[in-house]
Amino acid sequence: MVEPLAAFVRAHDPDRFLCALFAPAEKRGALFALIAYNHELARAREAASNPIATLMRLQWWRDAVEEAAAGKPARRHEVAAPLHAAIADGLLDPAELTALADAREAEAAEEGIVTRSAFAAHLRGTAGALAVASGRLLGAGGAALPALQAMGAAYGLAGLLRSVAAHAAQGRCLLPHDALAEHGLAPEGVIAAPESAAPLVRTLAAEGQAALAAVRPALVPRGAVAAALPAVLARRDLRRLAAGQPVPVPRGFGDRAAVALAGFRGRA
């Protein structure tokens, strides 16, 4: 079951796939299941025709987690089945998985993300919480968990900032409304002309750089480095975005090499 799941993660989340290769072999399958689950949650709004349908998709996944925790049979789905196995084996915490689904509801809200504080909470509850769940799976605890949450949130910020145009093409804007207003913008304007958000993107990226620089990667134990490695890419991407430069797609050799070097050293 690990090989098809690994192929799924590699196709849909190549950044985290690369990082997961530095996890201990015996935990890698559960980590792939966690990353694949996060992908399904992240695409809920994109795949749904309206906010209500998005909430229904998120509830489907909450139900799948609840059923696995209760010892019920696994659902017939390429991600739900290995996720069920990881929960049944005690490798993933159902409460953390449910919280990841809950955090995605902000993306279905008609009013969008209104304030900077709500925006920060969204990043902590999605990419940040994924990094924490990954770290717990790999044996991290204590002070490492807040560090992982901050590093994960930074990666989430970079991902959201580099996706402004893609979100606009879907009729969405996930940038905080109060920050947009500071730059004389509104969500509708960004959806119509995503390039208009470039000054705000640079501002938020610079703020993300500063926040990430304050994190102490050494708090994360070597065995859990795979959970922290997305921060390597966040650091590089936020620097590009703050300078108004594009993030290469697909990743170039420099990005992949930076992750590999950090993985072999055991510190992000």
C-alpha positions as CSV (number, residue, x, y, z in Angstrom):
1,M,0.0,0.0,0.0
2,V,2.9,2.4,0.6
3,E,4.1,2.4,-3.0
4,P,0.8,3.7,-4.6
5,L,0.4,6.2,-1.8
6,A,4.0,7.4,-2.3
7,A,3.2,7.9,-6.0
8,F,0.1,9.8,-5.1
9,V,2.0,12.1,-2.7
10,R,4.8,12.6,-5.2
11,A,2.3,13.6,-7.9
12,H,0.2,16.0,-5.7
13,D,2.6,17.3,-3.1
14,P,6.1,16.9,-4.5
15,D,7.7,19.3,-1.9
16,R,6.5,17.3,1.1
17,F,7.2,14.1,-0.7
18,L,10.9,15.0,-1.0
19,C,11.0,16.0,2.7
20,A,9.3,12.8,3.7
21,L,12.1,10.7,2.2
22,F,14.2,11.7,5.2
23,A,11.7,10.2,7.7
24,P,12.6,6.8,9.2
25,A,11.4,4.0,6.8
26,E,9.1,2.5,9.4
27,K,7.2,5.8,9.7
28,R,7.2,6.8,6.1
29,G,4.0,5.1,5.1
30,A,2.0,6.8,7.9
31,L,3.7,10.2,6.9
32,F,2.6,9.7,3.3
33,A,-0.9,9.0,4.5
34,L,-0.9,12.2,6.5
35,I,0.4,14.3,3.6
36,A,-2.1,12.7,1.3
37,Y,-5.0,13.4,3.7
38,N,-3.8,17.1,3.9
39,H,-3.9,17.3,0.1
40,E,-7.5,16.0,0.0
41,L,-8.5,18.6,2.6
42,A,-6.6,21.4,0.8
43,R,-8.4,20.6,-2.5
44,A,-11.8,20.5,-1.0
45,R,-12.7,24.0,-2.0
46,E,-11.1,23.7,-5.4
47,A,-12.9,20.5,-6.2
48,A,-16.3,21.6,-4.9
49,S,-18.8,23.7,-6.9
50,N,-19.8,25.9,-3.9
51,P,-19.0,26.4,-0.1
52,I,-21.7,24.0,1.0
53,A,-20.2,21.2,-1.1
54,T,-16.8,22.1,0.4
55,L,-18.1,21.6,3.9
56,M,-19.6,18.3,2.8
57,R,-16.3,17.1,1.5
58,L,-14.6,18.1,4.8
59,Q,-17.3,16.3,6.7
60,W,-16.7,13.2,4.7
61,W,-13.1,13.1,5.8
62,R,-14.0,13.8,9.4
63,D,-16.4,10.9,9.3
64,A,-13.6,8.7,7.8
65,V,-11.3,9.6,10.6
66,E,-14.0,9.0,13.2
67,E,-14.8,5.6,11.8
68,A,-11.2,4.6,11.8
69,A,-10.9,5.6,15.4
70,A,-14.0,3.6,16.3
71,G,-12.6,0.5,14.6
72,K,-15.1,0.5,11.8
73,P,-14.1,-0.8,8.3
74,A,-12.0,1.5,6.1
75,R,-13.7,3.4,3.3
76,R,-12.9,2.4,-0.3
77,H,-10.7,5.3,-1.3
78,E,-7.0,5.5,-2.2
79,V,-6.2,7.9,0.7
80,A,-8.9,6.9,3.2
81,A,-7.7,3.3,3.3
82,P,-4.0,3.9,4.3
83,L,-5.1,6.8,6.6
84,H,-7.4,4.3,8.3
85,A,-4.5,1.9,8.7
86,A,-2.2,4.5,10.2
87,I,-5.0,5.5,12.7
88,A,-5.7,1.9,13.6
89,D,-2.0,1.3,14.2
90,G,-1.9,4.2,16.6
91,L,0.5,6.3,14.5
92,L,-1.8,9.2,13.8
93,D,-4.0,11.1,16.3
94,P,-7.7,11.3,15.2
95,A,-8.1,14.6,17.1
96,E,-5.3,16.2,15.2
97,L,-6.7,14.9,11.9
98,T,-10.1,16.3,12.7
99,A,-8.6,19.6,13.6
100,L,-6.9,19.8,10.3
101,A,-10.3,19.4,8.6
102,D,-11.9,22.0,10.8
103,A,-9.2,24.5,9.9
104,R,-10.0,24.2,6.2
105,E,-13.5,25.5,6.8
106,A,-12.1,29.1,6.6
107,E,-11.5,28.5,3.0
108,A,-15.2,27.8,2.4
109,A,-16.4,30.9,4.2
110,E,-18.3,33.3,1.9
111,E,-16.7,36.3,3.6
112,G,-13.1,35.0,3.1
113,I,-10.4,35.6,5.6
114,V,-11.1,39.0,7.1
115,T,-8.2,39.9,9.4
116,R,-4.5,39.4,9.7
117,S,-5.0,37.5,13.0
118,A,-7.5,35.1,11.3
119,F,-5.0,34.7,8.4
120,A,-2.2,33.8,10.9
121,A,-4.5,31.4,12.7
122,H,-5.4,29.7,9.4
123,L,-1.8,29.2,8.6
124,R,-1.1,27.7,12.0
125,G,-4.1,25.5,11.8
126,T,-3.4,24.1,8.4
127,A,0.3,23.9,7.3
128,G,1.4,24.6,10.8
129,A,-0.7,21.9,12.4
130,L,0.3,19.4,9.6
131,A,4.0,20.0,10.6
132,V,3.1,19.4,14.3
133,A,1.2,16.1,13.4
134,S,4.2,15.1,11.3
135,G,6.6,15.8,14.1
136,R,4.6,13.9,16.7
137,L,4.5,10.9,14.3
138,L,8.3,11.1,14.1
139,G,8.8,11.4,17.8
140,A,9.1,15.1,18.4
141,G,7.6,16.7,21.5
142,G,8.0,19.6,23.9
143,A,9.5,22.8,22.6
144,A,10.0,21.2,19.1
145,L,6.2,21.3,18.4
146,P,5.8,25.1,18.6
147,A,8.9,25.4,16.4
148,L,7.4,23.0,13.9
149,Q,4.2,24.8,13.9
150,A,5.9,28.1,13.1
151,M,8.0,26.5,10.3
152,G,5.0,24.8,8.8
153,A,3.0,28.0,8.9
154,A,5.8,29.8,7.0
155,Y,5.7,27.1,4.3
156,G,1.9,27.5,4.2
157,L,2.3,31.3,3.8
158,A,4.8,30.9,1.0
159,G,2.4,28.4,-0.8
160,L,-0.5,30.8,-0.4
161,L,1.4,33.8,-1.7
162,R,2.7,32.0,-4.7
163,S,-0.9,30.8,-5.5
164,V,-2.6,34.2,-5.6
165,A,-3.1,34.0,-9.4
166,A,-4.2,30.3,-9.2
167,H,-6.8,31.2,-6.5
168,A,-7.9,34.2,-8.6
169,A,-8.6,31.9,-11.5
170,Q,-10.9,29.9,-9.2
171,G,-12.7,33.1,-8.2
172,R,-11.0,33.1,-4.7
173,C,-8.8,35.4,-2.7
174,L,-7.4,34.1,0.6
175,L,-5.4,37.2,1.5
176,P,-6.6,39.0,4.6
177,H,-9.0,41.8,3.9
178,D,-7.5,44.2,6.3
179,A,-4.1,43.8,4.8
180,L,-5.6,44.2,1.3
181,A,-7.3,47.5,2.5
182,E,-3.9,48.8,3.7
183,H,-2.8,48.5,0.1
184,G,-5.9,50.0,-1.4
185,L,-7.2,46.6,-2.5
186,A,-10.3,44.5,-2.2
187,P,-10.7,40.7,-2.8
188,E,-12.8,41.3,-5.9
189,G,-10.0,43.5,-7.4
190,V,-7.4,40.8,-6.7
191,I,-9.6,38.1,-8.3
192,A,-10.0,40.4,-11.4
193,A,-6.3,41.4,-11.5
194,P,-4.1,39.2,-9.3
195,E,-1.0,41.1,-10.3
196,S,-2.4,44.0,-8.3
197,A,-1.6,42.1,-5.1
198,A,2.1,42.1,-5.8
199,P,3.0,44.8,-3.3
200,L,1.1,43.0,-0.5
201,V,2.6,39.7,-1.5
202,R,6.1,41.3,-1.0
203,T,5.1,42.7,2.3
204,L,3.6,39.5,3.7
205,A,6.6,37.5,2.4
206,A,9.1,39.8,4.2
207,E,7.0,39.5,7.4
208,G,7.1,35.7,7.0
209,Q,10.9,35.8,6.5
210,A,11.3,37.7,9.8
211,A,9.1,35.3,11.6
212,L,10.8,32.2,10.2
213,A,14.3,33.7,11.1
214,A,13.2,33.8,14.7
215,V,12.5,30.1,14.9
216,R,15.2,27.7,16.3
217,P,15.4,24.7,14.0
218,A,17.8,23.0,16.5
219,L,14.8,22.3,18.8
220,V,13.6,19.7,16.3
221,P,15.3,16.3,17.0
222,R,17.2,14.8,14.1
223,G,14.7,11.9,13.8
224,A,11.9,14.3,13.1
225,V,13.8,16.5,10.6
226,A,11.4,15.4,7.8
227,A,8.7,17.4,9.5
228,A,10.8,20.5,9.5
229,L,12.3,20.3,6.0
230,P,9.5,22.3,4.3
231,A,10.9,25.3,6.1
232,V,14.0,25.0,3.9
233,L,11.8,25.7,0.9
234,A,9.8,28.3,2.8
235,R,13.0,30.2,3.5
236,R,14.0,30.2,-0.2
237,D,10.5,30.9,-1.5
238,L,9.8,33.8,0.9
239,R,13.1,35.4,-0.1
240,R,12.1,35.2,-3.7
241,L,8.5,36.5,-3.1
242,A,9.8,39.4,-0.9
243,A,12.0,40.4,-3.9
244,G,9.2,40.1,-6.4
245,Q,10.7,37.1,-8.0
246,P,8.8,34.0,-9.2
247,V,9.0,30.6,-7.4
248,P,10.2,28.0,-10.0
249,V,7.7,25.3,-11.0
250,P,8.8,22.5,-11.0
251,R,11.5,22.9,-8.4
252,G,15.0,23.4,-9.7
253,F,18.1,21.6,-8.6
254,G,19.0,24.3,-6.1
255,D,15.8,23.8,-4.1
256,R,16.0,20.1,-4.1
257,A,19.7,20.1,-3.2
258,A,19.0,22.5,-0.2
259,V,16.4,20.1,1.1
260,A,18.6,17.1,0.6
261,L,21.6,18.8,2.4
262,A,19.5,19.8,5.3
263,G,18.0,16.3,5.5
264,F,21.4,14.6,5.6
265,R,22.6,17.1,8.2
266,G,19.5,16.4,10.3
267,R,18.6,20.1,10.7
268,A,16.3,22.4,8.8
